[in-house]
Amino acid sequence: MPDDPRSTEEKPGRIRGIFGRLREITYGMAAHDMTRYALRTRASMEHLFILTTMGDMLGIPILPPYYSLRLLPYAVPQISTWKRRMLREKDLTDAMF
């Protein structure tokens, strides 16, 4: 039946689904590795920032306490995960992945 409303609604949805899947496949082939690298780089920069500002917690005084206290409001949300990451026991396989 050509007048069936379901047949006209299902085709655009199916076409969008196919194009959506092709877009995801293209993203996976082209940009996924770059985004993972960018996120890893961002995490290491945040790690370095917190180490320089809050290194006194681990006994590594890098900045004078005055500047560390000025930067404290920006670093507070990440301190607990940073301490856990710094004090975690490291293994040879951690460097590979």
MMTF fields as JSON, N, C-alpha, C and O atoms, coordinates in Angstrom:
{
  "mmtfVersion": "1.0.0",
  "mmtfProducer": "UNKNOWN",
  "numBonds": 387,
  "numAtoms": 388,
  "numGroups": 97,
  "numChains": 1,
  "numModels": 1,
  "chainsPerModel": [1],
  "groupsPerChain": [97],
  "chainIdList": ["A"],
  "bondAtomList": [4, 2, 8, 6, 12, 10, 16, 14, 20, 18, 24, 22, 28, 26, 32, 30, 36, 34, 40, 38, 44, 42, 48, 46, 52, 50, 56, 54, 60, 58, 64, 62, 68, 66, 72, 70, 76, 74, 80, 78, 84, 82, 88, 86, 92, 90, 96, 94, 100, 98, 104, 102, 108, 106, 112, 110, 116, 114, 120, 118, 124, 122, 128, 126, 132, 130, 136, 134, 140, 138, 144, 142, 148, 146, 152, 150, 156, 154, 160, 158, 164, 162, 168, 166, 172, 170, 176, 174, 180, 178, 184, 182, 188, 186, 192, 190, 196, 194, 200, 198, 204, 202, 208, 206, 212, 210, 216, 214, 220, 218, 224, 222, 228, 226, 232, 230, 236, 234, 240, 238, 244, 242, 248, 246, 252, 250, 256, 254, 260, 258, 264, 262, 268, 266, 272, 270, 276, 274, 280, 278, 284, 282, 288, 286, 292, 290, 296, 294, 300, 298, 304, 302, 308, 306, 312, 310, 316, 314, 320, 318, 324, 322, 328, 326, 332, 330, 336, 334, 340, 338, 344, 342, 348, 346, 352, 350, 356, 354, 360, 358, 364, 362, 368, 366, 372, 370, 376, 374, 380, 378, 384, 382],
  "bondOrderList": [1, 1, 1, 1, 1, 1, 1, 1, 1, 1, 1, 1, 1, 1, 1, 1, 1, 1, 1, 1, 1, 1, 1, 1, 1, 1, 1, 1, 1, 1, 1, 1, 1, 1, 1, 1, 1, 1, 1, 1, 1, 1, 1, 1, 1, 1, 1, 1, 1, 1, 1, 1, 1, 1, 1, 1, 1, 1, 1, 1, 1, 1, 1, 1, 1, 1, 1, 1, 1, 1, 1, 1, 1, 1, 1, 1, 1, 1, 1, 1, 1, 1, 1, 1, 1, 1, 1, 1, 1, 1, 1, 1, 1, 1, 1, 1],
  "groupList": [{"groupName": "MET", "atomNameList": ["N", "CA", "C", "O"], "elementList": ["N", "C", "C", "O"], "formalChargeList": [0, 0, 0, 0], "bondAtomList": [1, 0, 2, 1, 3, 2], "bondOrderList": [1, 1, 2], "singleLetterCode": "M", "chemCompType": "L-PEPTIDE LINKING"}, {"groupName": "PRO", "atomNameList": ["N", "CA", "C", "O"], "elementList": ["N", "C", "C", "O"], "formalChargeList": [0, 0, 0, 0], "bondAtomList": [1, 0, 2, 1, 3, 2], "bondOrderList": [1, 1, 2], "singleLetterCode": "P", "chemCompType": "L-PEPTIDE LINKING"}, {"groupName": "ASP", "atomNameList": ["N", "CA", "C", "O"], "elementList": ["N", "C", "C", "O"], "formalChargeList": [0, 0, 0, 0], "bondAtomList": [1, 0, 2, 1, 3, 2], "bondOrderList": [1, 1, 2], "singleLetterCode": "D", "chemCompType": "L-PEPTIDE LINKING"}, {"groupName": "ARG", "atomNameList": ["N", "CA", "C", "O"], "elementList": ["N", "C", "C", "O"], "formalChargeList": [0, 0, 0, 0], "bondAtomList": [1, 0, 2, 1, 3, 2], "bondOrderList": [1, 1, 2], "singleLetterCode": "R", "chemCompType": "L-PEPTIDE LINKING"}, {"groupName": "SER", "atomNameList": ["N", "CA", "C", "O"], "elementList": ["N", "C", "C", "O"], "formalChargeList": [0, 0, 0, 0], "bondAtomList": [1, 0, 2, 1, 3, 2], "bondOrderList": [1, 1, 2], "singleLetterCode": "S", "chemCompType": "L-PEPTIDE LINKING"}, {"groupName": "THR", "atomNameList": ["N", "CA", "C", "O"], "elementList": ["N", "C", "C", "O"], "formalChargeList": [0, 0, 0, 0], "bondAtomList": [1, 0, 2, 1, 3, 2], "bondOrderList": [1, 1, 2], "singleLetterCode": "T", "chemCompType": "L-PEPTIDE LINKING"}, {"groupName": "GLU", "atomNameList": ["N", "CA", "C", "O"], "elementList": ["N", "C", "C", "O"], "formalChargeList": [0, 0, 0, 0], "bondAtomList": [1, 0, 2, 1, 3, 2], "bondOrderList": [1, 1, 2], "singleLetterCode": "E", "chemCompType": "L-PEPTIDE LINKING"}, {"groupName": "LYS", "atomNameList": ["N", "CA", "C", "O"], "elementList": ["N", "C", "C", "O"], "formalChargeList": [0, 0, 0, 0], "bondAtomList": [1, 0, 2, 1, 3, 2], "bondOrderList": [1, 1, 2], "singleLetterCode": "K", "chemCompType": "L-PEPTIDE LINKING"}, {"groupName": "GLY", "atomNameList": ["N", "CA", "C", "O"], "elementList": ["N", "C", "C", "O"], "formalChargeList": [0, 0, 0, 0], "bondAtomList": [1, 0, 2, 1, 3, 2], "bondOrderList": [1, 1, 2], "singleLetterCode": "G", "chemCompType": "PEPTIDE LINKING"}, {"groupName": "ILE", "atomNameList": ["N", "CA", "C", "O"], "elementList": ["N", "C", "C", "O"], "formalChargeList": [0, 0, 0, 0], "bondAtomList": [1, 0, 2, 1, 3, 2], "bondOrderList": [1, 1, 2], "singleLetterCode": "I", "chemCompType": "L-PEPTIDE LINKING"}, {"groupName": "PHE", "atomNameList": ["N", "CA", "C", "O"], "elementList": ["N", "C", "C", "O"], "formalChargeList": [0, 0, 0, 0], "bondAtomList": [1, 0, 2, 1, 3, 2], "bondOrderList": [1, 1, 2], "singleLetterCode": "F", "chemCompType": "L-PEPTIDE LINKING"}, {"groupName": "LEU", "atomNameList": ["N", "CA", "C", "O"], "elementList": ["N", "C", "C", "O"], "formalChargeList": [0, 0, 0, 0], "bondAtomList": [1, 0, 2, 1, 3, 2], "bondOrderList": [1, 1, 2], "singleLetterCode": "L", "chemCompType": "L-PEPTIDE LINKING"}, {"groupName": "TYR", "atomNameList": ["N", "CA", "C", "O"], "elementList": ["N", "C", "C", "O"], "formalChargeList": [0, 0, 0, 0], "bondAtomList": [1, 0, 2, 1, 3, 2], "bondOrderList": [1, 1, 2], "singleLetterCode": "Y", "chemCompType": "L-PEPTIDE LINKING"}, {"groupName": "ALA", "atomNameList": ["N", "CA", "C", "O"], "elementList": ["N", "C", "C", "O"], "formalChargeList": [0, 0, 0, 0], "bondAtomList": [1, 0, 2, 1, 3, 2], "bondOrderList": [1, 1, 2], "singleLetterCode": "A", "chemCompType": "L-PEPTIDE LINKING"}, {"groupName": "HIS", "atomNameList": ["N", "CA", "C", "O"], "elementList": ["N", "C", "C", "O"], "formalChargeList": [0, 0, 0, 0], "bondAtomList": [1, 0, 2, 1, 3, 2], "bondOrderList": [1, 1, 2], "singleLetterCode": "H", "chemCompType": "L-PEPTIDE LINKING"}, {"groupName": "VAL", "atomNameList": ["N", "CA", "C", "O"], "elementList": ["N", "C", "C", "O"], "formalChargeList": [0, 0, 0, 0], "bondAtomList": [1, 0, 2, 1, 3, 2], "bondOrderList": [1, 1, 2], "singleLetterCode": "V", "chemCompType": "L-PEPTIDE LINKING"}, {"groupName": "GLN", "atomNameList": ["N", "CA", "C", "O"], "elementList": ["N", "C", "C", "O"], "formalChargeList": [0, 0, 0, 0], "bondAtomList": [1, 0, 2, 1, 3, 2], "bondOrderList": [1, 1, 2], "singleLetterCode": "Q", "chemCompType": "L-PEPTIDE LINKING"}, {"groupName": "TRP", "atomNameList": ["N", "CA", "C", "O"], "elementList": ["N", "C", "C", "O"], "formalChargeList": [0, 0, 0, 0], "bondAtomList": [1, 0, 2, 1, 3, 2], "bondOrderList": [1, 1, 2], "singleLetterCode": "W", "chemCompType": "L-PEPTIDE LINKING"}],
  "groupTypeList": [0, 1, 2, 2, 1, 3, 4, 5, 6, 6, 7, 1, 8, 3, 9, 3, 8, 9, 10, 8, 3, 11, 3, 6, 9, 5, 12, 8, 0, 13, 13, 14, 2, 0, 5, 3, 12, 13, 11, 3, 5, 3, 13, 4, 0, 6, 14, 11, 10, 9, 11, 5, 5, 0, 8, 2, 0, 11, 8, 9, 1, 9, 11, 1, 1, 12, 12, 4, 11, 3, 11, 11, 1, 12, 13, 15, 1, 16, 9, 4, 5, 17, 7, 3, 3, 0, 11, 3, 6, 7, 2, 11, 5, 2, 13, 0, 10],
  "groupIdList": [1, 2, 3, 4, 5, 6, 7, 8, 9, 10, 11, 12, 13, 14, 15, 16, 17, 18, 19, 20, 21, 22, 23, 24, 25, 26, 27, 28, 29, 30, 31, 32, 33, 34, 35, 36, 37, 38, 39, 40, 41, 42, 43, 44, 45, 46, 47, 48, 49, 50, 51, 52, 53, 54, 55, 56, 57, 58, 59, 60, 61, 62, 63, 64, 65, 66, 67, 68, 69, 70, 71, 72, 73, 74, 75, 76, 77, 78, 79, 80, 81, 82, 83, 84, 85, 86, 87, 88, 89, 90, 91, 92, 93, 94, 95, 96, 97],
  "secStructList": [7, 6, 6, 7, 2, 2, 2, 2, 2, 2, 2, 2, 2, 2, 2, 2, 2, 2, 2, 2, 2, 2, 2, 2, 2, 2, 2, 2, 2, 2, 6, 2, 2, 2, 2, 2, 2, 2, 2, 2, 2, 2, 2, 2, 2, 2, 2, 2, 2, 2, 2, 2, 2, 2, 4, 4, 4, 4, 6, 7, 7, 7, 1, 7, 2, 2, 2, 2, 2, 2, 2, 2, 2, 2, 2, 4, 4, 4, 2, 2, 2, 2, 2, 2, 2, 2, 2, 1, 7, 7, 7, 2, 2, 2, 2, 2, 7],
  "xCoordList": [0.823, 0.0, 0.869, 1.675, 0.754, 1.554, 1.094, 1.877, -0.135, -0.653, -0.372, -0.87, 0.402, 0.716, 1.682, 2.784, 1.31, 2.187, 3.468, 4.467, 3.442, 4.646, 5.767, 6.935, 5.447, 6.498, 7.258, 8.454, 6.59, 7.28, 8.105, 9.103, 7.708, 8.452, 9.667, 10.67, 9.592, 10.697, 11.886, 13.028, 11.657, 12.762, 13.717, 14.925, 13.253, 14.221, 14.969, 16.153, 14.305, 14.981, 16.047, 17.116, 15.752, 16.715, 17.907, 19.051, 17.633, 18.719, 19.584, 20.81, 18.96, 19.744, 20.567, 21.695, 20.006, 20.746, 21.967, 23.029, 21.81, 22.947, 24.016, 25.2, 23.598, 24.576, 25.22, 26.4, 24.455, 25.023, 26.079, 27.132, 25.791, 26.78, 28.03, 29.148, 27.831, 28.992, 29.818, 31.047, 29.142, 29.858, 30.654, 31.786, 30.075, 30.795, 31.987, 33.046, 31.817, 32.935, 34.053, 35.229, 33.677, 34.683, 35.403, 36.623, 34.657, 35.277, 36.241, 37.347, 35.829, 36.685, 37.974, 39.032, 37.879, 39.08, 39.983, 41.205, 39.396, 40.182, 40.583, 41.725, 39.672, 39.921, 39.966, 40.335, 39.615, 39.563, 40.928, 41.04, 41.949, 43.291, 43.775, 44.441, 43.437, 43.846, 43.149, 43.767, 41.884, 41.178, 41.704, 41.817, 42.024, 42.615, 43.955, 44.256, 44.762, 46.056, 45.873, 46.606, 44.893, 44.635, 44.171, 44.593, 43.317, 42.86, 44.003, 44.102, 44.859, 46.005, 46.972, 47.519, 47.184, 48.05, 47.466, 48.189, 46.157, 45.499, 45.639, 45.902, 45.465, 45.591, 47.006, 47.192, 48.008, 49.387, 49.707, 50.464, 49.138, 49.35, 48.674, 49.239, 47.473, 46.812, 47.605, 47.725, 48.143, 48.961, 50.195, 50.548, 50.831, 52.011, 51.657, 52.409, 50.522, 50.075, 49.843, 50.279, 49.168, 48.894, 50.181, 50.347, 51.093, 52.365, 53.151, 53.74, 53.167, 53.917, 53.243, 53.928, 51.932, 51.245, 51.085, 51.233, 50.79, 50.519, 51.582, 51.298, 52.773, 53.846, 54.234, 54.867, 53.867, 54.166, 53.485, 53.977, 52.375, 51.678, 52.51, 52.382, 53.367, 54.225, 55.657, 56.502, 55.935, 57.27, 58.155, 59.379, 57.564, 58.32, 57.96, 57.046, 58.649, 58.298, 58.859, 60.072, 57.989, 58.42, 58.073, 58.928, 56.839, 56.412, 56.352, 56.087, 56.588, 56.374, 54.901, 54.02, 54.635, 53.262, 52.279, 51.091, 52.759, 51.858, 51.194, 49.98, 51.971, 51.428, 50.577, 49.575, 50.971, 50.162, 48.791, 47.785, 48.742, 47.451, 46.604, 45.376, 47.231, 46.477, 45.848, 44.769, 46.515, 46.008, 45.155, 44.601, 45.041, 44.306, 42.857, 42.427, 42.072, 40.679, 40.55, 39.545, 41.526, 41.458, 41.868, 41.496, 42.616, 43.142, 42.36, 42.536, 41.504, 40.802, 39.985, 40.044, 39.228, 38.421, 39.254, 38.728, 40.516, 41.32, 42.323, 43.054, 42.376, 43.416, 43.259, 44.255, 42.048, 41.882, 42.293, 42.97, 41.9, 42.314, 43.809, 44.449, 44.364, 45.803, 46.602, 47.579, 46.187, 46.903, 46.821, 47.806, 45.665, 45.507, 46.403, 47.014, 46.486, 47.317, 48.799, 49.569, 49.219, 50.634, 51.096, 52.227, 50.225, 50.619, 50.312, 50.548, 49.789, 49.489, 50.778, 51.736, 50.794, 51.972, 52.08, 51.112, 53.233, 53.423, 54.045, 54.75, 53.765, 54.259, 54.832, 54.571, 55.593, 56.171, 55.088, 55.25, 53.997, 52.937, 52.189, 51.533, 52.258, 51.621, 52.246, 51.557, 53.528, 54.212, 53.854, 53.98, 53.415, 53.088, 51.734, 51.544, 50.795, 49.426, 49.082, 47.974],
  "yCoordList": [-1.184, 0.0, 1.251, 1.41, 2.127, 3.34, 4.377, 5.255, 4.312, 5.307, 4.946, 5.617, 3.918, 3.501, 4.509, 4.684, 5.183, 6.214, 5.645, 6.354, 4.376, 3.801, 3.649, 3.805, 3.353, 3.145, 4.436, 4.385, 5.597, 6.857, 7.3, 8.001, 6.908, 7.301, 6.424, 6.888, 5.182, 4.262, 4.488, 4.313, 4.864, 5.03, 6.157, 5.922, 7.368, 8.402, 8.007, 8.315, 7.338, 6.882, 5.857, 5.857, 4.985, 3.952, 4.578, 4.181, 5.558, 6.237, 7.017, 6.995, 7.706, 8.42, 7.452, 7.759, 6.291, 5.289, 4.792, 4.591, 4.593, 4.133, 5.219, 4.936, 6.471, 7.56, 7.79, 8.131, 7.606, 7.737, 6.68, 6.965, 5.457, 4.388, 4.633, 4.396, 5.113, 5.433, 6.564, 6.546, 7.547, 8.648, 8.139, 8.57, 7.228, 6.673, 5.825, 5.866, 5.068, 4.261, 5.162, 4.905, 6.234, 7.173, 7.848, 8.014, 8.238, 8.831, 7.843, 8.217, 6.597, 5.591, 5.365, 5.152, 5.411, 5.189, 6.423, 6.294, 7.6, 8.811, 9.546, 9.992, 9.679, 10.625, 10.015, 10.71, 8.784, 8.21, 8.209, 8.558, 7.822, 7.785, 9.182, 9.363, 10.167, 11.541, 12.066, 12.763, 11.741, 12.214, 11.524, 12.159, 10.25, 9.562, 10.182, 10.357, 10.515, 11.141, 12.523, 12.892, 13.283, 14.612, 14.515, 15.313, 13.555, 13.386, 12.943, 13.389, 12.072, 11.625, 12.783, 12.9, 13.633, 14.799, 15.779, 16.336, 15.989, 16.883, 16.358, 17.124, 15.052, 14.465, 14.626, 14.906, 14.451, 14.598, 16.055, 16.321, 17.0, 18.424, 18.804, 19.562, 18.288, 18.533, 17.916, 18.505, 16.73, 16.054, 16.897, 17.052, 17.427, 18.261, 19.562, 20.017, 20.161, 21.383, 21.145, 21.938, 20.074, 19.799, 19.433, 19.779, 18.744, 18.411, 19.674, 19.766, 20.642, 21.863, 22.71, 23.374, 22.705, 23.552, 22.867, 23.517, 21.589, 20.888, 19.842, 18.869, 20.029, 19.063, 18.996, 18.03, 20.01, 19.992, 18.822, 18.344, 18.363, 17.221, 15.96, 15.084, 15.855, 14.682, 14.948, 14.055, 16.163, 16.494, 17.03, 16.99, 17.531, 18.098, 19.578, 19.938, 20.438, 21.869, 22.5, 22.655, 22.855, 23.47, 24.959, 25.794, 25.289, 26.679, 27.15, 26.346, 28.404, 28.923, 28.773, 28.818, 28.599, 28.354, 29.469, 29.205, 30.704, 31.801, 31.549, 31.704, 31.167, 30.932, 29.666, 29.601, 28.678, 27.46, 27.769, 27.239, 28.616, 28.969, 29.803, 29.709, 30.602, 31.377, 30.47, 30.768, 29.369, 28.441, 27.328, 26.522, 27.27, 26.19, 26.051, 24.918, 27.118, 26.916, 26.205, 25.536, 26.331, 25.671, 24.202, 23.413, 23.838, 22.48, 21.585, 20.367, 22.149, 21.361, 20.209, 19.111, 20.393, 19.259, 18.057, 16.945, 18.238, 17.156, 16.573, 15.647, 17.084, 16.656, 15.19, 14.469, 14.729, 13.352, 12.343, 11.364, 12.562, 11.632, 11.737, 10.742, 12.934, 13.108, 12.352, 11.677, 12.466, 11.744, 10.238, 9.526, 9.759, 8.328, 7.887, 6.82, 8.696, 8.348, 8.403, 7.573, 9.365, 9.489, 8.37, 7.894, 7.957, 6.965, 5.529, 4.593, 5.355, 4.021, 3.283, 3.874, 2.001, 1.196, 1.016, 0.623, 1.297, 1.245, -0.094, -0.736, -0.487, -1.735, -1.474, -0.423, -2.397, -2.253, -2.163, -1.448, -2.883, -2.859, -1.526, -1.234, -0.709, 0.592, 1.52, 2.366, 1.373, 2.23, 1.858, 2.686, 0.632, 0.199, 0.703, 0.942, 0.872, 1.231, 2.572, 3.047],
  "zCoordList": [0.0, 0.0, 0.0, 0.917, -0.954, -0.974, 0.029, 0.394, 0.486, 1.42, 2.873, 3.777, 3.113, 4.481, 5.11, 4.59, 6.217, 6.807, 7.416, 7.531, 7.802, 8.404, 7.391, 7.747, 6.151, 5.153, 4.854, 4.568, 4.914, 4.659, 5.865, 5.701, 7.057, 8.258, 8.496, 9.04, 8.103, 8.381, 7.449, 7.875, 6.21, 5.265, 5.661, 5.662, 5.998, 6.413, 7.682, 7.818, 8.603, 9.817, 9.515, 10.125, 8.574, 8.194, 7.473, 7.694, 6.61, 5.895, 6.87, 6.766, 7.815, 8.838, 9.669, 10.057, 9.938, 10.705, 9.959, 10.549, 8.647, 7.837, 7.784, 7.968, 7.53, 7.487, 8.852, 8.936, 9.906, 11.252, 11.51, 12.079, 11.087, 11.264, 10.425, 10.881, 9.186, 8.348, 8.952, 8.884, 9.543, 10.185, 11.386, 11.603, 12.165, 13.312, 12.87, 13.496, 11.809, 11.294, 10.798, 11.056, 10.077, 9.584, 10.742, 10.704, 11.77, 12.955, 13.601, 13.991, 13.713, 14.329, 13.559, 14.151, 12.24, 11.427, 11.395, 11.334, 11.433, 11.207, 12.479, 12.597, 13.425, 14.514, 15.908, 16.855, 16.07, 17.421, 18.101, 19.276, 17.374, 17.958, 18.331, 19.35, 17.503, 17.81, 19.063, 19.868, 19.231, 20.424, 21.673, 22.722, 21.585, 22.743, 23.108, 24.288, 22.107, 22.353, 22.986, 23.903, 22.493, 23.051, 24.503, 25.34, 24.809, 26.194, 27.103, 28.246, 26.595, 27.381, 27.638, 28.735, 26.639, 26.791, 27.795, 28.621, 27.722, 28.683, 30.104, 31.03, 30.275, 31.612, 32.144, 33.328, 31.284, 31.762, 32.098, 33.031, 31.347, 31.66, 32.975, 33.763, 33.217, 34.496, 35.637, 36.711, 35.399, 36.402, 36.737, 37.906, 35.727, 35.934, 36.653, 37.514, 36.306, 36.969, 38.456, 39.291, 38.78, 40.197, 40.917, 42.087, 40.251, 40.894, 41.23, 42.307, 40.325, 40.611, 41.673, 42.451, 41.725, 42.71, 44.056, 45.091, 44.071, 45.321, 45.647, 46.346, 45.16, 45.427, 46.89, 47.315, 47.674, 49.105, 49.808, 50.83, 49.28, 49.89, 49.825, 50.681, 48.813, 48.665, 49.106, 49.04, 49.553, 49.995, 48.892, 49.013, 47.817, 46.708, 46.616, 45.873, 47.346, 47.275, 45.999, 45.86, 45.089, 43.835, 43.831, 43.538, 44.15, 44.211, 45.66, 46.554, 45.904, 47.262, 47.662, 46.804, 48.942, 49.389, 49.013, 48.832, 48.894, 48.548, 47.192, 47.062, 46.196, 44.863, 44.838, 44.126, 45.604, 45.685, 46.264, 45.793, 47.277, 47.861, 46.899, 46.921, 46.074, 45.086, 44.029, 43.516, 43.704, 42.697, 43.277, 42.529, 44.587, 45.254, 44.792, 44.576, 44.625, 44.19, 42.847, 42.607, 41.982, 40.686, 40.759, 39.891, 41.767, 41.864, 42.81, 42.78, 43.644, 44.658, 44.075, 44.628, 42.998, 42.506, 42.058, 42.015, 41.728, 41.181, 42.165, 41.815, 43.37, 44.312, 44.707, 44.762, 44.981, 45.452, 44.381, 44.693, 43.132, 42.083, 41.803, 41.463, 41.943, 41.732, 42.784, 42.459, 44.057, 45.119, 44.9, 45.092, 44.505, 44.252, 43.101, 43.167, 42.046, 40.893, 41.238, 40.756, 42.064, 42.423, 43.352, 43.247, 44.25, 45.243, 44.82, 45.583, 43.612, 43.11, 42.787, 42.289, 43.072, 42.779, 41.269, 40.618, 40.721, 39.276, 38.871, 39.649, 37.647, 37.107, 35.715, 35.129, 35.192, 33.874, 32.793, 31.804, 32.986, 31.976, 31.947, 30.948, 32.995, 32.986, 31.955, 31.387, 31.711, 30.755, 29.314, 28.413, 29.095, 27.737, 27.281, 26.089, 28.185, 27.778, 28.25, 28.005]
}
